């Protein structure tokens, strides 16, 4: 007896188009802003980048009203630049890395900090602290032809109208070409892969009823809220 399961592939909208960008994998760069690394108790002196992942269906669109996640009392916001890959790349040189980028967006790496913290203490994986349902709100993508390759510009997040996180894309410890090159030496990047580029300092708690607004200069604006 065969089992047939129809599962719709998760995809991102593309600004100004009816086309969509299918999501294959979501890679996240850990501690890629020095100030954030310090606030998390780590030395940011350009240690090699490290990565964790979220499932593709952790994505939810900007504008969503979300249920507060289960099994946490310490949900945190982390605003990030999103990079979308549209060509296969393995061991990509830094000077060729931007050739495999389709476009950019804005995302939130929502984190169940209490679950993540406990996993760290016990030397266990972070998956349930990072890869839970609806943990990756994102905007529509803007193609490179429209937005270029942003390597500087303000990135910020407001909670209920109050600025909580702010920084600049030029403060990445590992910039986009360096990150793509390094990651492609660990895995073969494929069309549909997403890279979330890390968050500036100021991460903090989110409560039921909160409204989150995020921004990256020249890229896009994001907004989600959590139901009471």
C-alpha positions as CSV (number, residue, x, y, z in Angstrom):
1,X,0.0,0.0,0.0
2,X,1.5,3.3,-1.1
3,X,1.1,6.6,0.8
4,X,0.8,9.8,-1.1
5,X,1.1,13.1,0.8
6,X,0.6,16.3,-1.0
7,X,2.7,19.0,0.6
8,X,2.8,22.6,-0.8
9,X,6.3,24.0,-1.1
10,X,7.0,27.0,1.0
11,X,7.8,30.1,-1.1
12,X,8.6,33.8,-0.7
13,X,6.8,36.5,-2.7
14,X,8.9,38.6,-5.1
15,X,8.3,42.3,-5.0
16,X,6.6,43.6,-8.1
17,X,6.0,40.1,-9.5
18,X,3.4,37.3,-9.5
19,X,6.3,34.8,-9.3
20,X,7.4,33.3,-6.1
21,X,10.8,32.1,-4.8
22,X,10.6,28.5,-3.5
23,X,12.5,28.0,-0.2
24,X,14.8,25.0,-0.1
25,X,16.7,25.6,3.2
26,X,17.1,28.4,5.7
27,X,20.7,28.9,7.0
28,X,21.3,31.3,9.8
29,X,24.7,32.9,10.7
30,X,25.3,32.9,14.4
31,X,26.7,36.0,16.2
32,X,27.6,38.0,13.1
33,X,27.6,41.4,14.8
34,X,30.3,42.1,17.4
35,X,28.0,44.0,19.8
36,X,25.5,41.1,19.7
37,X,28.3,38.6,20.3
38,X,29.4,40.5,23.4
39,X,25.8,40.8,24.7
40,X,25.6,37.0,24.4
41,X,28.8,36.6,26.4
42,X,31.2,35.7,23.5
43,X,34.4,37.1,22.0
44,X,33.6,38.6,18.6
45,X,37.2,38.7,17.4
46,X,36.4,37.3,14.0
47,X,36.1,33.7,15.0
48,X,35.1,31.5,12.0
49,X,31.4,31.8,11.2
50,X,29.0,29.1,12.4
51,X,25.5,28.2,11.2
52,X,22.3,26.7,12.4
53,X,19.1,26.0,10.4
54,X,15.4,26.6,10.4
55,X,13.0,24.4,8.4
56,X,11.6,26.0,5.3
57,X,8.1,26.1,6.7
58,X,9.2,28.2,9.6
59,X,8.6,31.1,7.2
60,X,5.6,33.3,7.7
61,X,4.9,36.5,5.7
62,X,5.2,40.0,6.9
63,X,1.9,41.3,8.1
64,X,1.0,38.1,10.0
65,X,-0.8,38.0,13.3
66,X,0.9,35.1,15.1
67,X,-0.1,32.9,18.0
68,X,2.5,33.1,20.8
69,X,4.8,30.1,20.5
70,X,4.2,27.2,22.8
71,X,6.7,25.9,25.4
72,X,8.4,29.2,26.0
73,X,8.4,32.0,28.5
74,X,11.3,33.9,26.9
75,X,10.7,34.6,23.2
76,X,13.3,37.0,21.7
77,X,13.4,39.0,18.5
78,X,16.4,39.1,16.1
79,X,16.2,41.3,13.0
80,X,18.3,40.2,10.0
81,X,19.2,40.8,6.4
82,X,17.9,37.9,4.2
83,X,20.0,36.7,1.2
84,X,18.3,34.5,-1.5
85,X,20.4,32.1,-3.6
86,X,19.4,31.2,-7.1
87,X,22.4,29.2,-8.5
88,X,24.3,26.1,-7.4
89,X,27.6,27.0,-5.6
90,X,30.3,24.8,-4.0
91,X,33.5,26.2,-2.7
92,X,32.6,29.6,-4.2
93,X,35.4,32.2,-4.2
94,X,34.6,35.4,-2.4
95,X,34.9,37.4,-5.6
96,X,32.3,35.2,-7.3
97,X,29.9,34.8,-4.4
98,X,27.5,37.6,-5.3
99,X,27.0,36.0,-8.7
100,X,24.8,33.4,-7.1
101,X,22.6,35.8,-5.2
102,X,19.0,36.4,-6.5
103,X,18.0,39.1,-4.1
104,X,17.5,40.4,-0.6
105,X,14.8,40.7,2.1
106,X,14.3,41.4,5.8
107,X,13.6,38.6,8.3
108,X,13.2,37.8,12.0
109,X,15.1,35.0,13.6
110,X,12.6,34.4,16.4
111,X,14.2,32.5,19.3
112,X,12.8,30.6,22.3
113,X,15.8,31.8,24.4
114,X,14.9,29.7,27.4
115,X,15.0,26.5,25.3
116,X,18.1,27.6,23.5
117,X,19.8,28.5,26.8
118,X,19.0,25.1,28.3
119,X,20.3,23.3,25.2
120,X,23.6,25.3,25.4
121,X,24.1,24.4,29.1
122,X,23.6,20.7,28.3
123,X,25.7,20.7,25.1
124,X,22.6,19.8,23.0
125,X,21.5,21.1,19.6
126,X,19.6,24.4,19.4
127,X,16.9,23.1,17.0
128,X,13.9,23.6,19.3
129,X,15.1,27.0,20.4
130,X,15.4,28.2,16.8
131,X,13.5,26.1,14.4
132,X,10.0,26.1,15.8
133,X,6.7,26.9,14.0
134,X,6.5,30.5,12.6
135,X,10.0,31.3,13.8
136,X,11.1,33.0,10.5
137,X,8.9,35.9,9.5
138,X,10.2,37.5,6.2
139,X,9.3,40.2,3.7
140,X,9.0,39.8,0.0
141,X,12.4,39.5,-1.8
142,X,13.7,42.3,-4.0
143,X,15.9,41.1,-6.9
144,X,19.5,42.3,-7.3
145,X,18.4,44.2,-10.4
146,X,16.3,46.4,-8.2
147,X,18.2,46.6,-4.9
148,X,21.8,45.9,-5.8
149,X,24.0,44.3,-3.2
150,X,23.4,46.2,0.1
151,X,26.6,46.3,2.2
152,X,25.8,49.3,4.3
153,X,22.7,51.0,5.7
154,X,20.6,51.0,8.8
155,X,19.0,47.9,10.2
156,X,16.6,48.3,13.1
157,X,13.7,46.7,15.0
158,X,10.9,48.4,17.0
159,X,8.7,46.7,19.6
160,X,5.4,48.6,20.1
161,X,7.0,51.7,18.4
162,X,10.2,51.7,20.6
163,X,13.5,51.0,19.0
164,X,15.1,47.9,20.5
165,X,17.7,46.9,18.0
166,X,19.8,49.1,15.6
167,X,23.0,48.8,13.7
168,X,24.4,48.9,10.2
169,X,25.0,46.3,7.6
170,X,28.6,47.3,7.4
171,X,29.0,46.0,11.0
172,X,28.7,42.4,9.9
173,X,31.7,40.5,11.1
174,X,31.4,38.3,8.0
175,X,29.9,40.1,5.0
176,X,27.7,38.5,2.4
177,X,30.4,37.4,0.0
178,X,32.6,36.0,2.8
179,X,29.6,34.2,4.3
180,X,28.5,32.6,1.0
181,X,32.1,31.5,0.3
182,X,32.6,30.0,3.7
183,X,29.2,28.2,3.8
184,X,29.6,26.9,0.3
185,X,32.8,25.2,1.6
186,X,30.6,23.2,4.1
187,X,27.6,22.4,1.9
188,X,26.7,22.9,-1.8
189,X,24.3,25.9,-2.0
190,X,21.4,25.4,-4.3
191,X,18.6,27.6,-5.8
192,X,16.1,28.3,-3.1
193,X,18.5,28.5,-0.3
194,X,18.1,31.4,2.2
195,X,20.8,32.9,4.4
196,X,19.9,35.0,7.4
197,X,22.9,37.2,8.1
198,X,22.8,37.7,11.9
199,X,21.4,40.4,14.2
200,X,22.7,43.6,15.8
201,X,22.7,44.1,19.5
202,X,19.6,44.7,21.5
203,X,17.8,41.4,21.3
204,X,15.2,41.0,23.9
205,X,11.8,39.6,25.0
206,X,8.5,39.7,23.1
207,X,5.2,39.4,24.9
208,X,1.7,38.4,23.7
209,X,0.1,41.5,22.2
210,X,3.4,43.0,21.0
211,X,3.8,44.5,17.5
212,X,7.3,44.2,15.9
213,X,8.4,46.5,13.0
214,X,11.8,45.8,11.3
215,X,13.7,47.7,8.6
216,X,16.8,47.5,6.4
217,X,17.7,50.6,4.4
218,X,17.0,50.2,0.7
219,X,15.7,46.6,1.2
220,X,12.3,46.4,2.8
221,X,10.1,46.8,5.9
222,X,8.7,44.0,8.0
223,X,5.8,43.9,10.5
224,X,4.3,41.1,12.6
225,X,2.3,41.0,15.8
226,X,1.6,38.4,18.5
227,X,-1.9,37.7,19.6
228,X,-2.8,38.2,23.3
